Amino acid sequence: MPIYEFRCLQCGNIQEIIVTRSDSDALEMKCNSCEGKDLERLLSAASYSMGADRSGPKPSVSTKTCGENTCGTLNIPGPTR
Ligand SMILES: [Zn+2]
């Protein structure tokens, strides 16, 4: 079963919801923190790579000079524990 991440637009709480039906838009969902109903569905992989509003450190880009070009390295922080 697909597991989707939803972010509450009111308090920023992120929760995972297992969607058991294909018409997930019809599900009655609410934030388990503030009970708000304005939830935004996140793509799990994308939300992780973007570091979207997680409480941990966010990815940073470090640049360095490689010859005549500038190289960028995306540093995605791993788990802190
Ligand atoms: Zn909320």
PDB file of the backbone (N, CA, C, O) and the ligand in Angstrom, with CONECT records:
HET     ZN  A 101       1
ATOM      1  N   MET A   1       0.855  -1.199   0.000  1.00  0.00           N
ATOM      2  CA  MET A   1       0.000   0.000   0.000  1.00  0.00           C
ATOM      3  C   MET A   1       0.885   1.240   0.000  1.00  0.00           C
ATOM      4  O   MET A   1       1.907   1.289   0.684  1.00  0.00           O
ATOM      5  N   PRO A   2       0.491   2.202  -0.748  1.00  0.00           N
ATOM      6  CA  PRO A   2       1.301   3.422  -0.791  1.00  0.00           C
ATOM      7  C   PRO A   2       1.200   4.212   0.508  1.00  0.00           C
ATOM      8  O   PRO A   2       0.138   4.296   1.125  1.00  0.00           O
ATOM      9  N   ILE A   3       2.293   4.767   0.892  1.00  0.00           N
ATOM     10  CA  ILE A   3       2.307   5.640   2.061  1.00  0.00           C
ATOM     11  C   ILE A   3       2.656   7.039   1.595  1.00  0.00           C
ATOM     12  O   ILE A   3       3.695   7.262   0.974  1.00  0.00           O
ATOM     13  N   TYR A   4       1.793   7.959   1.896  1.00  0.00           N
ATOM     14  CA  TYR A   4       2.030   9.328   1.493  1.00  0.00           C
ATOM     15  C   TYR A   4       2.361  10.177   2.707  1.00  0.00           C
ATOM     16  O   TYR A   4       1.900   9.927   3.821  1.00  0.00           O
ATOM     17  N   GLU A   5       3.166  11.177   2.451  1.00  0.00           N
ATOM     18  CA  GLU A   5       3.448  12.148   3.500  1.00  0.00           C
ATOM     19  C   GLU A   5       2.595  13.381   3.261  1.00  0.00           C
ATOM     20  O   GLU A   5       2.483  13.876   2.140  1.00  0.00           O
ATOM     21  N   PHE A   6       2.013  13.850   4.314  1.00  0.00           N
ATOM     22  CA  PHE A   6       1.215  15.053   4.214  1.00  0.00           C
ATOM     23  C   PHE A   6       1.768  16.094   5.169  1.00  0.00           C
ATOM     24  O   PHE A   6       2.167  15.788   6.293  1.00  0.00           O
ATOM     25  N   ARG A   7       1.781  17.308   4.705  1.00  0.00           N
ATOM     26  CA  ARG A   7       2.221  18.404   5.558  1.00  0.00           C
ATOM     27  C   ARG A   7       1.044  19.320   5.828  1.00  0.00           C
ATOM     28  O   ARG A   7       0.328  19.734   4.917  1.00  0.00           O
ATOM     29  N   CYS A   8       0.866  19.623   7.089  1.00  0.00           N
ATOM     30  CA  CYS A   8      -0.206  20.526   7.474  1.00  0.00           C
ATOM     31  C   CYS A   8       0.208  21.946   7.109  1.00  0.00           C
ATOM     32  O   CYS A   8       1.297  22.403   7.455  1.00  0.00           O
ATOM     33  N   LEU A   9      -0.682  22.628   6.405  1.00  0.00           N
ATOM     34  CA  LEU A   9      -0.360  23.988   5.992  1.00  0.00           C
ATOM     35  C   LEU A   9      -0.537  24.980   7.124  1.00  0.00           C
ATOM     36  O   LEU A   9      -0.128  26.137   7.019  1.00  0.00           O
ATOM     37  N   GLN A  10      -1.141  24.529   8.195  1.00  0.00           N
ATOM     38  CA  GLN A  10      -1.386  25.444   9.304  1.00  0.00           C
ATOM     39  C   GLN A  10      -0.256  25.426  10.320  1.00  0.00           C
ATOM     40  O   GLN A  10       0.201  26.474  10.775  1.00  0.00           O
ATOM     41  N   CYS A  11       0.196  24.212  10.677  1.00  0.00           N
ATOM     42  CA  CYS A  11       1.218  24.141  11.726  1.00  0.00           C
ATOM     43  C   CYS A  11       2.516  23.519  11.218  1.00  0.00           C
ATOM     44  O   CYS A  11       3.516  23.489  11.936  1.00  0.00           O
ATOM     45  N   GLY A  12       2.501  23.021   9.974  1.00  0.00           N
ATOM     46  CA  GLY A  12       3.727  22.469   9.412  1.00  0.00           C
ATOM     47  C   GLY A  12       4.012  21.049   9.835  1.00  0.00           C
ATOM     48  O   GLY A  12       5.061  20.501   9.498  1.00  0.00           O
ATOM     49  N   ASN A  13       3.111  20.452  10.558  1.00  0.00           N
ATOM     50  CA  ASN A  13       3.305  19.078  10.998  1.00  0.00           C
ATOM     51  C   ASN A  13       3.298  18.130   9.799  1.00  0.00           C
ATOM     52  O   ASN A  13       2.457  18.241   8.907  1.00  0.00           O
ATOM     53  N   ILE A  14       4.237  17.210   9.795  1.00  0.00           N
ATOM     54  CA  ILE A  14       4.306  16.233   8.717  1.00  0.00           C
ATOM     55  C   ILE A  14       3.933  14.871   9.263  1.00  0.00           C
ATOM     56  O   ILE A  14       4.485  14.417  10.266  1.00  0.00           O
ATOM     57  N   GLN A  15       2.995  14.228   8.597  1.00  0.00           N
ATOM     58  CA  GLN A  15       2.583  12.905   9.039  1.00  0.00           C
ATOM     59  C   GLN A  15       2.461  11.988   7.832  1.00  0.00           C
ATOM     60  O   GLN A  15       2.234  12.429   6.705  1.00  0.00           O
ATOM     61  N   GLU A  16       2.616  10.711   8.103  1.00  0.00           N
ATOM     62  CA  GLU A  16       2.495   9.731   7.040  1.00  0.00           C
ATOM     63  C   GLU A  16       1.128   9.069   7.118  1.00  0.00           C
ATOM     64  O   GLU A  16       0.670   8.673   8.190  1.00  0.00           O
ATOM     65  N   ILE A  17       0.502   8.960   5.984  1.00  0.00           N
ATOM     66  CA  ILE A  17      -0.820   8.354   5.942  1.00  0.00           C
ATOM     67  C   ILE A  17      -0.794   7.226   4.927  1.00  0.00           C
ATOM     68  O   ILE A  17      -0.391   7.410   3.778  1.00  0.00           O
ATOM     69  N   ILE A  18      -1.226   6.075   5.364  1.00  0.00           N
ATOM     70  CA  ILE A  18      -1.320   4.944   4.456  1.00  0.00           C
ATOM     71  C   ILE A  18      -2.640   5.042   3.699  1.00  0.00           C
ATOM     72  O   ILE A  18      -3.724   5.031   4.283  1.00  0.00           O
ATOM     73  N   VAL A  19      -2.507   5.137   2.392  1.00  0.00           N
ATOM     74  CA  VAL A  19      -3.697   5.300   1.570  1.00  0.00           C
ATOM     75  C   VAL A  19      -4.130   3.924   1.078  1.00  0.00           C
ATOM     76  O   VAL A  19      -3.419   3.262   0.322  1.00  0.00           O
ATOM     77  N   THR A  20      -5.289   3.520   1.517  1.00  0.00           N
ATOM     78  CA  THR A  20      -5.757   2.183   1.177  1.00  0.00           C
ATOM     79  C   THR A  20      -6.722   2.190   0.005  1.00  0.00           C
ATOM     80  O   THR A  20      -7.085   1.140  -0.526  1.00  0.00           O
ATOM     81  N   ARG A  21      -7.126   3.374  -0.386  1.00  0.00           N
ATOM     82  CA  ARG A  21      -8.034   3.466  -1.525  1.00  0.00           C
ATOM     83  C   ARG A  21      -7.390   4.310  -2.616  1.00  0.00           C
ATOM     84  O   ARG A  21      -6.567   5.186  -2.351  1.00  0.00           O
ATOM     85  N   SER A  22      -7.784   4.025  -3.832  1.00  0.00           N
ATOM     86  CA  SER A  22      -7.180   4.734  -4.947  1.00  0.00           C
ATOM     87  C   SER A  22      -7.638   6.184  -4.995  1.00  0.00           C
ATOM     88  O   SER A  22      -6.896   7.065  -5.429  1.00  0.00           O
ATOM     89  N   ASP A  23      -8.852   6.421  -4.552  1.00  0.00           N
ATOM     90  CA  ASP A  23      -9.355   7.806  -4.582  1.00  0.00           C
ATOM     91  C   ASP A  23      -8.996   8.498  -3.276  1.00  0.00           C
ATOM     92  O   ASP A  23      -9.856   8.787  -2.444  1.00  0.00           O
ATOM     93  N   SER A  24      -7.716   8.752  -3.122  1.00  0.00           N
ATOM     94  CA  SER A  24      -7.229   9.297  -1.864  1.00  0.00           C
ATOM     95  C   SER A  24      -7.765  10.703  -1.611  1.00  0.00           C
ATOM     96  O   SER A  24      -7.841  11.149  -0.467  1.00  0.00           O
ATOM     97  N   ASP A  25      -8.131  11.387  -2.670  1.00  0.00           N
ATOM     98  CA  ASP A  25      -8.621  12.753  -2.477  1.00  0.00           C
ATOM     99  C   ASP A  25      -9.939  12.780  -1.722  1.00  0.00           C
ATOM    100  O   ASP A  25     -10.316  13.789  -1.126  1.00  0.00           O
ATOM    101  N   ALA A  26     -10.630  11.646  -1.761  1.00  0.00           N
ATOM    102  CA  ALA A  26     -11.935  11.597  -1.118  1.00  0.00           C
ATOM    103  C   ALA A  26     -11.827  11.284   0.368  1.00  0.00           C
ATOM    104  O   ALA A  26     -12.807  11.370   1.108  1.00  0.00           O
ATOM    105  N   LEU A  27     -10.629  10.921   0.789  1.00  0.00           N
ATOM    106  CA  LEU A  27     -10.459  10.576   2.196  1.00  0.00           C
ATOM    107  C   LEU A  27     -10.580  11.811   3.069  1.00  0.00           C
ATOM    108  O   LEU A  27     -10.171  12.914   2.705  1.00  0.00           O
ATOM    109  N   GLU A  28     -11.143  11.583   4.200  1.00  0.00           N
ATOM    110  CA  GLU A  28     -11.236  12.662   5.180  1.00  0.00           C
ATOM    111  C   GLU A  28      -9.955  12.642   6.007  1.00  0.00           C
ATOM    112  O   GLU A  28      -9.731  11.746   6.821  1.00  0.00           O
ATOM    113  N   MET A  29      -9.142  13.629   5.782  1.00  0.00           N
ATOM    114  CA  MET A  29      -7.857  13.643   6.486  1.00  0.00           C
ATOM    115  C   MET A  29      -7.725  14.941   7.264  1.00  0.00           C
ATOM    116  O   MET A  29      -8.181  16.004   6.844  1.00  0.00           O
ATOM    117  N   LYS A  30      -7.094  14.810   8.390  1.00  0.00           N
ATOM    118  CA  LYS A  30      -6.835  16.011   9.160  1.00  0.00           C
ATOM    119  C   LYS A  30      -5.519  15.849   9.905  1.00  0.00           C
ATOM    120  O   LYS A  30      -5.040  14.742  10.149  1.00  0.00           O
ATOM    121  N   CYS A  31      -4.964  16.981  10.252  1.00  0.00           N
ATOM    122  CA  CYS A  31      -3.691  17.000  10.951  1.00  0.00           C
ATOM    123  C   CYS A  31      -3.854  16.367  12.328  1.00  0.00           C
ATOM    124  O   CYS A  31      -4.814  16.650  13.045  1.00  0.00           O
ATOM    125  N   ASN A  32      -2.908  15.513  12.684  1.00  0.00           N
ATOM    126  CA  ASN A  32      -3.003  14.878  13.999  1.00  0.00           C
ATOM    127  C   ASN A  32      -2.422  15.756  15.092  1.00  0.00           C
ATOM    128  O   ASN A  32      -2.355  15.363  16.256  1.00  0.00           O
ATOM    129  N   SER A  33      -2.007  16.945  14.702  1.00  0.00           N
ATOM    130  CA  SER A  33      -1.452  17.854  15.694  1.00  0.00           C
ATOM    131  C   SER A  33      -2.427  18.983  16.017  1.00  0.00           C
ATOM    132  O   SER A  33      -2.718  19.249  17.183  1.00  0.00           O
ATOM    133  N   CYS A  34      -2.928  19.643  14.973  1.00  0.00           N
ATOM    134  CA  CYS A  34      -3.818  20.775  15.212  1.00  0.00           C
ATOM    135  C   CYS A  34      -5.207  20.517  14.643  1.00  0.00           C
ATOM    136  O   CYS A  34      -6.095  21.363  14.738  1.00  0.00           O
ATOM    137  N   GLU A  35      -5.384  19.330  14.046  1.00  0.00           N
ATOM    138  CA  GLU A  35      -6.655  18.935  13.463  1.00  0.00           C
ATOM    139  C   GLU A  35      -7.076  19.819  12.304  1.00  0.00           C
ATOM    140  O   GLU A  35      -8.251  19.864  11.938  1.00  0.00           O
ATOM    141  N   GLY A  36      -6.121  20.511  11.736  1.00  0.00           N
ATOM    142  CA  GLY A  36      -6.423  21.298  10.547  1.00  0.00           C
ATOM    143  C   GLY A  36      -6.647  20.388   9.357  1.00  0.00           C
ATOM    144  O   GLY A  36      -6.138  19.268   9.318  1.00  0.00           O
ATOM    145  N   LYS A  37      -7.387  20.855   8.413  1.00  0.00           N
ATOM    146  CA  LYS A  37      -7.706  20.023   7.265  1.00  0.00           C
ATOM    147  C   LYS A  37      -6.992  20.471   5.993  1.00  0.00           C
ATOM    148  O   LYS A  37      -7.211  19.914   4.917  1.00  0.00           O
ATOM    149  N   ASP A  38      -6.151  21.467   6.126  1.00  0.00           N
ATOM    150  CA  ASP A  38      -5.410  21.922   4.962  1.00  0.00           C
ATOM    151  C   ASP A  38      -4.101  21.150   4.877  1.00  0.00           C
ATOM    152  O   ASP A  38      -3.067  21.590   5.378  1.00  0.00           O
ATOM    153  N   LEU A  39      -4.168  19.996   4.235  1.00  0.00           N
ATOM    154  CA  LEU A  39      -2.996  19.144   4.135  1.00  0.00           C
ATOM    155  C   LEU A  39      -2.486  19.137   2.705  1.00  0.00           C
ATOM    156  O   LEU A  39      -3.253  19.077   1.744  1.00  0.00           O
ATOM    157  N   GLU A  40      -1.194  19.199   2.599  1.00  0.00           N
ATOM    158  CA  GLU A  40      -0.551  19.172   1.295  1.00  0.00           C
ATOM    159  C   GLU A  40       0.195  17.861   1.155  1.00  0.00           C
ATOM    160  O   GLU A  40       1.001  17.498   2.012  1.00  0.00           O
ATOM    161  N   ARG A  41      -0.079  17.152   0.067  1.00  0.00           N
ATOM    162  CA  ARG A  41       0.580  15.862  -0.099  1.00  0.00           C
ATOM    163  C   ARG A  41       1.996  16.053  -0.619  1.00  0.00           C
ATOM    164  O   ARG A  41       2.239  16.805  -1.563  1.00  0.00           O
ATOM    165  N   LEU A  42       2.903  15.365   0.008  1.00  0.00           N
ATOM    166  CA  LEU A  42       4.297  15.460  -0.391  1.00  0.00           C
ATOM    167  C   LEU A  42       4.707  14.175  -1.092  1.00  0.00           C
ATOM    168  O   LEU A  42       4.184  13.099  -0.804  1.00  0.00           O
ATOM    169  N   LEU A  43       5.631  14.301  -1.996  1.00  0.00           N
ATOM    170  CA  LEU A  43       6.251  13.118  -2.560  1.00  0.00           C
ATOM    171  C   LEU A  43       7.421  12.775  -1.664  1.00  0.00           C
ATOM    172  O   LEU A  43       8.315  13.596  -1.464  1.00  0.00           O
ATOM    173  N   SER A  44       7.422  11.578  -1.127  1.00  0.00           N
ATOM    174  CA  SER A  44       8.385  11.222  -0.089  1.00  0.00           C
ATOM    175  C   SER A  44       9.824  11.464  -0.522  1.00  0.00           C
ATOM    176  O   SER A  44      10.601  12.097   0.193  1.00  0.00           O
ATOM    177  N   ALA A  45      10.166  10.958  -1.691  1.00  0.00           N
ATOM    178  CA  ALA A  45      11.543  11.104  -2.143  1.00  0.00           C
ATOM    179  C   ALA A  45      11.881  12.561  -2.357  1.00  0.00           C
ATOM    180  O   ALA A  45      12.951  13.030  -1.970  1.00  0.00           O
ATOM    181  N   ALA A  46      10.963  13.268  -2.973  1.00  0.00           N
ATOM    182  CA  ALA A  46      11.229  14.668  -3.271  1.00  0.00           C
ATOM    183  C   ALA A  46      11.318  15.485  -1.992  1.00  0.00           C
ATOM    184  O   ALA A  46      12.166  16.368  -1.862  1.00  0.00           O
ATOM    185  N   SER A  47      10.436  15.182  -1.054  1.00  0.00           N
ATOM    186  CA  SER A  47      10.429  15.974   0.162  1.00  0.00           C
ATOM    187  C   SER A  47      11.707  15.752   0.954  1.00  0.00           C
ATOM    188  O   SER A  47      12.185  16.645   1.653  1.00  0.00           O
ATOM    189  N   TYR A  48      12.256  14.544   0.833  1.00  0.00           N
ATOM    190  CA  TYR A  48      13.493  14.304   1.560  1.00  0.00           C
ATOM    191  C   TYR A  48      14.656  15.036   0.918  1.00  0.00           C
ATOM    192  O   TYR A  48      15.466  15.666   1.598  1.00  0.00           O
ATOM    193  N   SER A  49      14.728  14.944  -0.407  1.00  0.00           N
ATOM    194  CA  SER A  49      15.861  15.569  -1.083  1.00  0.00           C
ATOM    195  C   SER A  49      15.799  17.081  -0.949  1.00  0.00           C
ATOM    196  O   SER A  49      16.826  17.760  -0.925  1.00  0.00           O
ATOM    197  N   MET A  50      14.590  17.594  -0.864  1.00  0.00           N
ATOM    198  CA  MET A  50      14.458  19.035  -0.712  1.00  0.00           C
ATOM    199  C   MET A  50      14.606  19.453   0.743  1.00  0.00           C
ATOM    200  O   MET A  50      14.801  20.634   1.032  1.00  0.00           O
ATOM    201  N   GLY A  51      14.518  18.520   1.638  1.00  0.00           N
ATOM    202  CA  GLY A  51      14.596  18.861   3.049  1.00  0.00           C
ATOM    203  C   GLY A  51      13.457  19.773   3.463  1.00  0.00           C
ATOM    204  O   GLY A  51      13.634  20.677   4.280  1.00  0.00           O
ATOM    205  N   ALA A  52      12.296  19.530   2.896  1.00  0.00           N
ATOM    206  CA  ALA A  52      11.198  20.472   3.050  1.00  0.00           C
ATOM    207  C   ALA A  52      10.684  20.526   4.482  1.00  0.00           C
ATOM    208  O   ALA A  52      10.061  19.585   4.974  1.00  0.00           O
ATOM    209  N   ASP A  53      10.951  21.617   5.117  1.00  0.00           N
ATOM    210  CA  ASP A  53      10.354  21.927   6.412  1.00  0.00           C
ATOM    211  C   ASP A  53      10.541  20.849   7.473  1.00  0.00           C
ATOM    212  O   ASP A  53       9.752  20.746   8.413  1.00  0.00           O
ATOM    213  N   ARG A  54      11.571  20.065   7.317  1.00  0.00           N
ATOM    214  CA  ARG A  54      11.847  19.133   8.404  1.00  0.00           C
ATOM    215  C   ARG A  54      12.595  19.874   9.501  1.00  0.00           C
ATOM    216  O   ARG A  54      13.210  20.917   9.276  1.00  0.00           O
ATOM    217  N   SER A  55      12.522  19.304  10.683  1.00  0.00           N
ATOM    218  CA  SER A  55      13.126  20.003  11.811  1.00  0.00           C
ATOM    219  C   SER A  55      14.653  19.876  11.784  1.00  0.00           C
ATOM    220  O   SER A  55      15.358  20.663  12.415  1.00  0.00           O
ATOM    221  N   GLY A  56      15.148  18.894  11.062  1.00  0.00           N
ATOM    222  CA  GLY A  56      16.589  18.677  11.023  1.00  0.00           C
ATOM    223  C   GLY A  56      17.280  19.663  10.098  1.00  0.00           C
ATOM    224  O   GLY A  56      16.658  20.574   9.551  1.00  0.00           O
ATOM    225  N   PRO A  57      18.566  19.462   9.939  1.00  0.00           N
ATOM    226  CA  PRO A  57      19.323  20.349   9.063  1.00  0.00           C
ATOM    227  C   PRO A  57      18.885  20.184   7.619  1.00  0.00           C
ATOM    228  O   PRO A  57      18.434  19.116   7.204  1.00  0.00           O
ATOM    229  N   LYS A  58      19.025  21.246   6.879  1.00  0.00           N
ATOM    230  CA  LYS A  58      18.610  21.210   5.490  1.00  0.00           C
ATOM    231  C   LYS A  58      19.821  20.973   4.598  1.00  0.00           C
ATOM    232  O   LYS A  58      20.957  21.264   4.975  1.00  0.00           O
ATOM    233  N   PRO A  59      19.559  20.443   3.416  1.00  0.00           N
ATOM    234  CA  PRO A  59      20.668  20.229   2.485  1.00  0.00           C
ATOM    235  C   PRO A  59      21.333  21.551   2.135  1.00  0.00           C
ATOM    236  O   PRO A  59      20.679  22.590   2.039  1.00  0.00           O
ATOM    237  N   SER A  60      22.602  21.491   1.953  1.00  0.00           N
ATOM    238  CA  SER A  60      23.315  22.693   1.582  1.00  0.00           C
ATOM    239  C   SER A  60      24.151  22.407   0.345  1.00  0.00           C
ATOM    240  O   SER A  60      24.537  21.268   0.085  1.00  0.00           O
ATOM    241  N   VAL A  61      24.415  23.442  -0.396  1.00  0.00           N
ATOM    242  CA  VAL A  61      25.220  23.287  -1.594  1.00  0.00           C
ATOM    243  C   VAL A  61      26.559  23.961  -1.366  1.00  0.00           C
ATOM    244  O   VAL A  61      26.629  25.154  -1.072  1.00  0.00           O
ATOM    245  N   SER A  62      27.603  23.193  -1.505  1.00  0.00           N
ATOM    246  CA  SER A  62      28.924  23.782  -1.391  1.00  0.00           C
ATOM    247  C   SER A  62      29.542  23.862  -2.778  1.00  0.00           C
ATOM    248  O   SER A  62      29.478  22.912  -3.559  1.00  0.00           O
ATOM    249  N   THR A  63      30.128  24.982  -3.064  1.00  0.00           N
ATOM    250  CA  THR A  63      30.724  25.164  -4.379  1.00  0.00           C
ATOM    251  C   THR A  63      32.233  25.295  -4.240  1.00  0.00           C
ATOM    252  O   THR A  63      32.757  25.821  -3.257  1.00  0.00           O
ATOM    253  N   LYS A  64      32.881  24.811  -5.230  1.00  0.00           N
ATOM    254  CA  LYS A  64      34.319  24.940  -5.242  1.00  0.00           C
ATOM    255  C   LYS A  64      34.770  25.165  -6.672  1.00  0.00           C
ATOM    256  O   LYS A  64      34.031  24.890  -7.618  1.00  0.00           O
ATOM    257  N   THR A  65      35.930  25.642  -6.819  1.00  0.00           N
ATOM    258  CA  THR A  65      36.421  25.940  -8.145  1.00  0.00           C
ATOM    259  C   THR A  65      37.181  24.753  -8.707  1.00  0.00           C
ATOM    260  O   THR A  65      38.135  24.263  -8.102  1.00  0.00           O
ATOM    261  N   CYS A  66      36.743  24.297  -9.876  1.00  0.00           N
ATOM    262  CA  CYS A  66      37.429  23.214 -10.551  1.00  0.00           C
ATOM    263  C   CYS A  66      37.984  23.781 -11.852  1.00  0.00           C
ATOM    264  O   CYS A  66      37.263  23.883 -12.845  1.00  0.00           O
ATOM    265  N   GLY A  67      39.219  24.136 -11.850  1.00  0.00           N
ATOM    266  CA  GLY A  67      39.779  24.721 -13.056  1.00  0.00           C
ATOM    267  C   GLY A  67      39.076  26.027 -13.378  1.00  0.00           C
ATOM    268  O   GLY A  67      39.065  26.955 -12.569  1.00  0.00           O
ATOM    269  N   GLU A  68      38.491  26.090 -14.561  1.00  0.00           N
ATOM    270  CA  GLU A  68      37.803  27.317 -14.956  1.00  0.00           C
ATOM    271  C   GLU A  68      36.328  27.255 -14.601  1.00  0.00           C
ATOM    272  O   GLU A  68      35.600  28.236 -14.755  1.00  0.00           O
ATOM    273  N   ASN A  69      35.892  26.095 -14.123  1.00  0.00           N
ATOM    274  CA  ASN A  69      34.473  25.927 -13.835  1.00  0.00           C
ATOM    275  C   ASN A  69      34.226  25.901 -12.331  1.00  0.00           C
ATOM    276  O   ASN A  69      35.143  25.718 -11.531  1.00  0.00           O
ATOM    277  N   THR A  70      32.975  26.089 -11.978  1.00  0.00           N
ATOM    278  CA  THR A  70      32.588  25.983 -10.578  1.00  0.00           C
ATOM    279  C   THR A  70      31.771  24.717 -10.377  1.00  0.00           C
ATOM    280  O   THR A  70      30.750  24.511 -11.033  1.00  0.00           O
ATOM    281  N   CYS A  71      32.230  23.876  -9.465  1.00  0.00           N
ATOM    282  CA  CYS A  71      31.515  22.646  -9.200  1.00  0.00           C
ATOM    283  C   CYS A  71      30.635  22.839  -7.972  1.00  0.00           C
ATOM    284  O   CYS A  71      31.035  23.468  -6.992  1.00  0.00           O
ATOM    285  N   GLY A  72      29.444  22.293  -8.045  1.00  0.00           N
ATOM    286  CA  GLY A  72      28.546  22.360  -6.900  1.00  0.00           C
ATOM    287  C   GLY A  72      28.298  20.974  -6.360  1.00  0.00           C
ATOM    288  O   GLY A  72      28.074  20.033  -7.123  1.00  0.00           O
ATOM    289  N   THR A  73      28.337  20.844  -5.066  1.00  0.00           N
ATOM    290  CA  THR A  73      28.048  19.561  -4.432  1.00  0.00           C
ATOM    291  C   THR A  73      26.878  19.724  -3.489  1.00  0.00           C
ATOM    292  O   THR A  73      26.882  20.590  -2.614  1.00  0.00           O
ATOM    293  N   LEU A  74      25.886  18.891  -3.675  1.00  0.00           N
ATOM    294  CA  LEU A  74      24.725  18.940  -2.810  1.00  0.00           C
ATOM    295  C   LEU A  74      24.938  18.035  -1.608  1.00  0.00           C
ATOM    296  O   LEU A  74      25.091  16.822  -1.748  1.00  0.00           O
ATOM    297  N   ASN A  75      24.946  18.626  -0.455  1.00  0.00           N
ATOM    298  CA  ASN A  75      25.167  17.847   0.762  1.00  0.00           C
ATOM    299  C   ASN A  75      23.827  17.618   1.456  1.00  0.00           C
ATOM    300  O   ASN A  75      23.208  18.549   1.973  1.00  0.00           O
ATOM    301  N   ILE A  76      23.398  16.370   1.457  1.00  0.00           N
ATOM    302  CA  ILE A  76      22.141  16.030   2.137  1.00  0.00           C
ATOM    303  C   ILE A  76      22.484  15.418   3.484  1.00  0.00           C
ATOM    304  O   ILE A  76      23.110  14.360   3.548  1.00  0.00           O
ATOM    305  N   PRO A  77      22.081  16.071   4.547  1.00  0.00           N
ATOM    306  CA  PRO A  77      22.425  15.548   5.880  1.00  0.00           C
ATOM    307  C   PRO A  77      21.731  14.229   6.158  1.00  0.00           C
ATOM    308  O   PRO A  77      20.570  14.031   5.801  1.00  0.00           O
ATOM    309  N   GLY A  78      22.440  13.360   6.782  1.00  0.00           N
ATOM    310  CA  GLY A  78      21.872  12.059   7.135  1.00  0.00           C
ATOM    311  C   GLY A  78      21.168  12.148   8.481  1.00  0.00           C
ATOM    312  O   GLY A  78      21.059  13.219   9.080  1.00  0.00           O
ATOM    313  N   PRO A  79      20.700  11.013   8.933  1.00  0.00           N
ATOM    314  CA  PRO A  79      20.058  10.966  10.252  1.00  0.00           C
ATOM    315  C   PRO A  79      21.014  11.435  11.337  1.00  0.00           C
ATOM    316  O   PRO A  79      22.210  11.145  11.291  1.00  0.00           O
ATOM    317  N   THR A  80      20.487  12.153  12.300  1.00  0.00           N
ATOM    318  CA  THR A  80      21.340  12.726  13.329  1.00  0.00           C
ATOM    319  C   THR A  80      21.537  11.782  14.490  1.00  0.00           C
ATOM    320  O   THR A  80      22.351  12.047  15.374  1.00  0.00           O
ATOM    321  N   ARG A  81      20.803  10.682  14.503  1.00  0.00           N
ATOM    322  CA  ARG A  81      21.015   9.763  15.588  1.00  0.00           C
ATOM    323  C   ARG A  81      21.454   8.395  15.064  1.00  0.00           C
ATOM    324  O   ARG A  81      21.684   7.477  15.851  1.00  0.00           O
TER     325      ARG A  81
HETATM  326 ZN    ZN A 101      -1.563  21.012  11.860  1.00  0.00          ZN2+
END
